């Protein structure tokens, strides 16, 4: 069996994304590299390499040469992240085998219809939504593309934790998911791709309405 040896900076990056995904970090919070390195049991060199990578991905921002902090939330950033994920997921769908997508469509429909509540807690919606989208993209052969989707979604996830929270009641877009699956079942990948983009746009609008407007800088 082949043993994969990944750079430590990649493992640290994934751990930080996991913690961000759980809502462990607050927007605008400065990162104490000494404390974080000790907590993770690593030296500051690979930690800093991971932080630089996350800054390049927009998850962190450089604090004027004094280190890093988790980027504050804004409607503009969230819209841009949604647009990126919509484009990446659409590309993943286009790269997938149409026959495999058609075979998978009934399961997508079952999952979408299995959660009929029009309104539910954010944590429950998040779990079902992740399951559904993971299945949708599961036939894409481009692993690097899927890694990019995961990375950008991690940046988005902090919005759901910071703005909505775990127990906030939100609208559920099961009908939109059903529409995508029905197009795939009919073998119409372009229509499914368009419906997928619409799904992200409507979700974006629902979330941006909850993001407080940041004061203009003077």
C-alpha positions in Angstrom: 0.0 0.0 0.0 1.4 3.4 -1.0 2.0 5.8 1.9 1.2 9.4 1.2 3.5 11.9 2.8 2.0 15.4 2.6 3.8 18.6 3.7 3.1 19.6 7.2 1.9 23.0 6.0 -1.0 21.3 4.1 -2.0 19.3 7.2 -2.0 22.5 9.3 -4.0 24.3 6.6 -6.6 21.5 6.7 -6.8 21.6 10.5 -7.4 25.3 10.5 -10.1 25.0 7.8 -11.7 22.3 9.9 -11.7 24.6 13.0 -13.0 27.5 10.9 -15.7 25.2 9.6 -16.8 24.4 13.2 -17.0 28.1 13.9 -14.0 28.1 16.3 -12.6 31.4 14.9 -14.2 34.8 15.0 -14.1 37.2 12.0 -11.5 39.9 12.5 -9.7 38.0 15.2 -5.9 38.3 15.3 -3.9 35.1 15.2 -1.4 34.5 17.9 1.1 32.4 16.0 3.1 31.4 19.2 0.0 30.2 21.0 -1.5 28.5 17.9 1.8 26.7 17.1 2.0 25.4 20.6 -1.6 24.3 20.5 -1.1 22.4 17.3 2.3 21.0 18.4 4.2 22.4 15.4 6.9 25.0 14.8 6.0 28.4 13.5 7.6 27.9 10.1 5.1 25.4 8.7 2.3 27.2 10.5 3.3 30.5 8.8 3.4 28.8 5.5 -0.1 27.5 6.0 -1.3 31.0 7.1 0.2 32.5 4.0 -1.6 30.0 1.8 -4.9 30.8 3.6 -4.3 34.5 3.1 -3.9 33.9 -0.6 -7.2 32.1 -0.6 -8.9 35.0 1.1 -9.7 33.2 4.3 -7.1 35.3 6.2 -5.8 38.8 5.7 -2.4 40.2 6.5 -2.5 42.6 9.4 -0.2 45.3 8.1 3.0 43.2 8.6 2.0 42.4 12.2 0.7 38.9 11.4 -2.6 37.5 10.3 -6.3 37.7 11.3 -9.4 36.1 10.1 -11.0 38.2 7.4 -14.1 40.2 8.6 -17.4 39.4 6.9 -18.9 41.6 4.2 -21.8 41.2 1.7 -19.3 41.9 -1.1 -17.0 39.1 -0.1 -19.8 36.6 0.5 -21.3 37.4 -3.0 -17.9 36.8 -4.6 -17.4 33.5 -2.7 -20.8 32.3 -3.9 -20.0 33.3 -7.4 -16.8 31.3 -7.3 -18.4 28.2 -5.8 -21.2 28.4 -8.3 -18.7 28.5 -11.1 -16.5 25.7 -9.7 -19.5 23.4 -9.0 -20.9 24.0 -12.4 -17.6 23.1 -14.0 -17.4 20.0 -11.9 -20.9 19.0 -13.1 -19.9 19.6 -16.8 -16.8 17.4 -16.4 -18.8 14.5 -14.9 -20.0 11.6 -17.0 -23.6 12.4 -18.1 -24.6 8.7 -17.8 -23.3 8.5 -14.3 -25.1 11.7 -13.4 -28.3 10.2 -14.8 -27.9 7.1 -12.7 -27.2 9.1 -9.6 -30.2 11.5 -10.1 -32.8 9.3 -8.3 -30.7 9.3 -5.2 -30.3 13.1 -5.4 -34.1 13.4 -5.6 -34.6 11.0 -2.7 -32.3 13.1 -0.5 -33.9 16.4 -1.5 -37.4 15.1 -0.9 -36.4 13.4 2.3 -36.0 16.8 4.0 -39.3 18.5 3.1 -39.3 21.1 6.0 -39.5 24.5 4.4 -37.8 26.0 7.5 -35.2 24.3 9.7 -32.3 25.0 12.0 -29.1 26.2 10.2 -27.0 23.2 11.5 -29.5 20.7 10.1 -29.8 22.4 6.8 -26.0 22.6 6.5 -25.6 18.8 7.2 -28.2 17.9 4.5 -26.9 20.4 2.0 -23.3 19.1 2.4 -24.5 15.5 1.9 -26.5 16.5 -1.2 -23.7 18.6 -2.9 -21.0 15.9 -2.1 -23.1 13.4 -3.9 -23.8 15.8 -6.8 -20.0 16.4 -7.3 -18.9 12.8 -6.5 -18.6 11.8 -10.2 -16.2 14.7 -11.1 -12.8 13.2 -12.0 -10.9 16.4 -11.3 -9.7 16.1 -7.7 -7.9 19.4 -7.7 -11.1 21.1 -8.7 -13.0 19.4 -5.9 -10.2 20.6 -3.5 -10.8 24.2 -4.6 -14.5 23.8 -4.0 -13.8 22.6 -0.5 -11.4 25.4 0.2 -13.7 28.2 -1.0 -16.6 26.7 0.9 -14.6 26.8 4.1 -14.3 30.6 3.6 -18.1 30.8 3.2 -18.9 28.6 6.2 -17.8 31.2 8.7 -20.6 33.4 7.4 -23.2 30.8 8.3 -21.7 30.4 11.8 -21.1 34.0 12.5 -24.4 35.4 11.0 -26.9 32.6 11.2 -25.5 30.4 14.0 -26.3 26.8 14.6 -29.9 27.1 15.8 -31.2 29.9 13.6 -34.2 29.0 11.5 -33.6 29.4 7.8 -35.4 28.7 4.6 -34.7 25.4 2.9 -34.2 25.1 -0.8 -35.2 21.5 -1.3 -37.3 22.4 -4.3 -34.3 23.9 -6.1 -32.3 20.7 -5.4 -35.1 18.6 -6.8 -35.1 20.7 -10.0 -31.4 20.1 -10.5 -31.8 16.3 -10.0 -34.8 16.2 -12.4 -32.7 17.8 -15.2 -29.9 15.2 -14.6 -32.4 12.4 -14.7 -33.6 13.7 -18.0 -30.0 13.8 -19.3 -30.0 17.6 -19.6 -26.7 18.6 -18.0 -26.8 22.2 -19.3 -30.2 22.7 -17.7 -29.0 21.1 -14.5 -25.9 23.4 -14.5 -28.1 26.5 -15.0 -30.4 25.4 -12.1 -27.3 24.8 -9.9 -26.2 28.4 -10.5 -29.7 29.6 -9.7 -29.6 27.6 -6.5 -26.4 29.4 -5.4 -27.7 32.8 -6.4 -30.9 32.4 -4.4 -29.0 31.1 -1.4 -26.6 34.0 -1.7 -29.5 36.5 -1.6 -31.0 34.8 1.5 -27.7 35.0 3.4 -26.6 38.5 2.3 -29.9 39.9 3.6 -28.6 38.9 7.1 -25.2 40.4 6.8 -25.0 43.8 8.5 -23.8 46.6 6.3 -20.3 47.6 7.2 -19.7 51.3 7.9 -17.9 53.2 5.1 -14.3 54.0 5.7 -13.4 57.6 5.8 
